[in-house]
Amino acid sequence: MSEDPEPARNISGGQDGGGAVARFEAGTPETRAEAVVDRLGERYWQKSYGGQHAYVSLVRTILSQNTSDQASQPAHDSLMERYGTNGDLAAALAAASRDELASTIESAGLYNQKSAVIQRTAQHVIEEYGSADAFDEYVRNEDALEVRDTLLQLKGVGPKTADCVLLFAGGREGVFPVDTHVHRIYRRLGIAAADADHEAVRAVLEDQVPPEKCGFGHTTSIQFGREYCTARKPACLDGAEACPLFDRCDRVGVDLEEGTVVDPAEAADS
């Protein structure tokens, strides 16, 4: 089992934050990508999506960059305890001491870099929208592509972060954020091209997975990547019975006979 399991607390927003449960009905999949998501949906618990405050979601996702939930959750909790209890979170962070903010989120790693990004986003939110609540209204109600483009203009906010805000705050269907796990898994499966970048993988998944399944497709794929389809030692090396997606996978970059694993892009180049 993974040493970085699914958090016991649902940090995706969910019903407590006004979101809705992602209903799962397997049915007859129309694509291999949908078949994969269906099988993962049967294996892992179904989350609720939407309802998380947009600026809180943005900060939470920035903290999660290049680290695990186990490392970033304490940093998020500390940040909220210090800056989020009175008034507007964005205003509090925009006015915060950078050194104090960095110290507060130290457990998330890259804390100097992340504190700079968080403070820049806070200043942008206050300057452009006036408050975190106004930014939240913008994320929830404006066209998803416009919101995504706006978020991507913020230095330090990449496609995965923008998509997570759309999914976990806005509750937008048809959004399939691509992190390191998703990028690796769907190229290894052979669903996306071996040399596809993150945006190309996202385009394939959002085209081939029904909109209502993209949210839990994202979260269950991450958990599958943690538990089974790891970067260096995927479960398939232990035989067909060890991996629940063995029959759906092309194992691009995995040599079962030699017991070796390379990135799918390296396999395509060889």
N, C-alpha and C positions, 0 to 999 in steps of 0.2 A: 504493500500500500504506500501511497505518497506520504512524505513527511510534511507536506503542505496541503492539508485537506480542505474541503469546502468549509468555509466559516460557519460556525453554529448559528450566527446571527445573519439574517438576510440583509445585506448591505446594498441591495439593488434598488431600494426605494420601497416598492411593494404596497400592500394594502394599508399598512400603518401610515404611509405617507400619501395615501389617496390614489395609489396605483391600482392596477387590475391584474388578476391572475392570468398567466399565459395558459390558455387551454390547449391540451395536447390530445389530438386525435390522429393516430398513425395513418389509417386508411391505406390507400394504394399509392405509393410514392411515384411521382412522375419523372424524377431524376435520381441519379445515384447519390447526389448530395442530399436530397431530401430523405432518401432511404437511410443514410448515415445519421442524419439528425434525428429521424424517428427512432432508431435503435438507441441512440444516446438518451433520447427523451424517456424511453422506457426504463433505462438504467438509473438515471439520476432524478433527484427531486425537482419539481417544477417551481420556479420562482415567480414572484409577481414583479411587474415592471412599471416604471413611471411613478410619479408621486414624490420622488426625491427632489428637494429644492435644487434648482439648476446650478446656482453658484456653489452650493455645498457639494454637488455631484462633480463639478469641475475641479474643485480643490481636492476632493477625494481621489479622483482619477490621476491628477498630477502627482499626488503622493505615491500612488501605486506604480508609477513608471519605474521599470527596471528593478522591481523588488516584489516580494510576496505579500499576500494579504496579512500574513502573520506579522510582518515587519511594518507594513504601512498602517494597519488599523490602530495600533497604539499611538502612532504619530497623529492620525486623524482625531482620535479621542482627545489627545492633549491639546491640539489646536482648537478644537471646538470648546473645550473647557476654559481655555484662556481667552479666546476671542469671540466665541459665538454665543455667549450667554446673555449679553446685553446689547440690544440694538442691532444694527446692520453689520453682518459679518464682513462684507466687502469694504465698508468704511473703516472697520476696525483693523483689517489687514492692510489697507492702503496706508494707514497712519502708524502702523506698528514699527518698532525698531527691527531692522533687518537681522541684527545679531540675535535678538530675542526670539524672533520667528524661526530662524535657523536652528537655534537650540531647542525650541519646542518640538520640531519635527525631526530631530536627529535620528530617531530610530528607523525612519523610512529610507535612510541612505541618501547620498547626493544632496544633502540638506542645504548646502549653500546655493546650488543650482536651483533646486526646487523652491526655496524661499524666494529667490529672485523672480521666478516665473509666477508664483502665487501672488506676489506683490504687484507685478505688472498687470496681471489679469484684474486684480482688485481695483487698481487705479483706472484701468480701462472701463470697468463696469460703472464706477462712480462718475467718470467723465462723460461717458456715452449714454448711460441709462438713468443715472441719478441715484440708484439704489440697487441692492441685490434683488429685492422683490420685483422691481421693474425689469431687470434682466431675466428673472424667472418667467415673467409673463411673455417676454419676447421669445424665449426658447420654446415655451409651450405652444404658442399661438401662431407664430410666423411660419412661412414655408420652410420645410425641413432642409432643403438644399441651400436656401439663403442662410439659415442659421448655421449650417455646417461651414459654408464659405466664410462667414463672419468669424467663427471660432478659429478656423485655420489661419486667419490673418494675425492671430495673436502669437507672438514669438514664444516658442516653447510648448505650444499646443499642436499636436500632430493629429493625423486622421483617427487613430484609435481613441484618443482622448475626446475628440469632437463627437465621434459616434457613440461613445459611452454616455456622454451628456444627453444626446438625443434619445437614447434607449432608456437610461435609468431615471432621467428627470422628465423628459418629454413623453416617454412611453410610446415612442414612434415605432410602428411596425415597419418591417422591411429593412431594418438597420442591423447589420451583422458586423460588429466591431472585430477587427483583426489584430490580435496581439501575437506574441512570439509563438505561443502554442498553436493557435489557429493557422498561422502562416506555415508552420512546419507540417501539421497534420494533413491539411488538404492538398499540399504538394506531394507528400509521401503517399497519400491515398491514390494519387493520380487524377484527382478531380480538377485541380488547377495545374497549370503548366509548371514543370520542375523549376524553371527560372523566374516564375512570376514574383513580382514584388508585392508588398502588402496591399496596395491599392488594386492590383490585378486580381489577387485572391478575393478581396472584398467584392469586386464586380462580379466574379463568377458565382459566389455564394448568394449574393442578393438577387442574382438572375435565376438561380436554380433552386433556391429554398423559398417556400411560400412565406409571405411577409409575416404571418402570425407565428411562424416557427423560428424566425431569425433570432429573437431574443434568447430563448432557451437553447437554441443551437450554439450561440456564442458561449454561454456559461457552461453548458455541458461539454462542449469541445475542450474548454480550458481544463475542466476536471479530468476528462479522458487523457489529455496531454500530460497531466500531472501523475496520473495513476498508471497509465499503460504506454502511451506513445511518447515516451521521453526522448530527449535529443540524442543521448548517447547509448541508451540501452532499452530500446522498445521491447515490449512484452513478447512480440512475435518471435524474437530470438529463442524463446523457450518453447516454441511450438505453436501449432494452430489453436490449441485449446486455451492458451494463455491470453489470447487477445479476443475481445468480443467483436472486433471488426475485421478479423483475419480474412473472411470470405469476401469482404467489400474493398479490400486494399490491394493496390499494385505494388506496395512496398518499394517505392522509388528511393534508391539510395541504400537499401537494406539488402545485404547478401546473407541469406540464411545459412548457406553451406559454409561460408568463410567466417560467419559470425561478426561481420564488420558493418559499420554504419557510417555513412557520409551524408552531408546535406544533399537534398534532391538536386539542387543546382549543380553540385559537383558531379553527381552521377550522370546528369545530362551532358556535361562537358567531356566526359571520359569516353 
